[in-house]
Amino acid sequence: MKILKIIFPLVVLIYPLWGVGQVKDMDIEESADVFLEEYSDTFQENFFEALKQKGIENYDKAINLLLECKLIDADNTVVDHELAKVYLVEKQYSMAQEYAVSAVLSDPGNLWYLNTLVSCIQMQGSSLDQMNINLPMTNNTLKGNLALIYFKQKNYDKALSVLSDMEKSTYTEGLKAKIEDSMKKSVVHIKKEKVVVRQETGKNPIEGLKQQLADLMVKKEYPELTKLSAQAMEDFPAQPYFYYINGHALNKTSKFKEAIEVLETALDYMLDDIPLLNKIYQELADAHSALNNPSKANMYLRKIKPGF
């Protein structure tokens, strides 16, 4: 069986930035640039159809197609990872963990594989250090990735704990500085929010920000809208509305890739606000259309629920 090759272009962006303390988001879809070399037509058809079915949320069919791929190549790491992600979405956490572990063991230095495994474990209310999983923790790349994952989750104590067990390097020192800076900013933001609340004498600062943003949107003052919404995201990171506004402003200034990144983050914080969710899907569709990615655009358009 020939080798399944995967291009992960974003790795090239992430790793060189470690040394200078710049960290790019990694919780993104990395399967977009998949290609196969000298595989059977059946494997190719099943694999790409599985990705398509996953994209339109037909998860049962995606799982079946990926399992057919496993019958053709039982040791294929990429298929293991895709199965882990689909089972994770389906909340079949034990199955997701099984395939995620297999993927990580096959490629310990892969950031996305480890991120999926950590997600599987956390969704079960546990953590990696509490699980009896025989991972190669002597692998410095794996440990560095784990620290990065915890940092992106704002779990700064765990990230620092992992780094403390590693030899000092440009990467470890850069990430440590980034973590400590973020911890200081978190304290400052908490104090700032308390001051704002006192100054407003009971008024909700979030509602005040929303009104300012709405006014800027009506006036189509997009540079200022981008700046203020970015500050709002930083001050209130769990408010999806601010991410939506920032994504809208980025779309209007033709920064479509940045808009997609922000809008996908907004989805992580969404609960049951269907009208806002529809707006986010529409902005994502617009951004993908502008980037000449009609399949993604149509996928988000299909997600929009009519009547809201």
Secondary structure, DSSP 8 states (H G I E B T S, - for coil): -----B--HHHHHHHHHHTTT------S--GGGB--SS--HHHHHHHHHHHHHHHTT-HHHHHHHHHHHHHH-TT-HHHHHHHHHHHHHTT-HHHHHHHHHHHHHH-TT-HHHHHHHHHHHHHTT--GGGS-----TT-HHHHHHHHHHHHHTT-HHHHHHHHHTS---HHHHHHHHHHHHHHHHHHHHHHHHHHHHHHTTT--HHHHHHHHHHHHHHHT-HHHHHHHHHHHHHHSTT-HHHHHHHHHHHHHTT-HHHHHHHHHHHHHT--S-HHHHHHHHHHHHHHHHHTT-HHHHHHHHHH--TT-
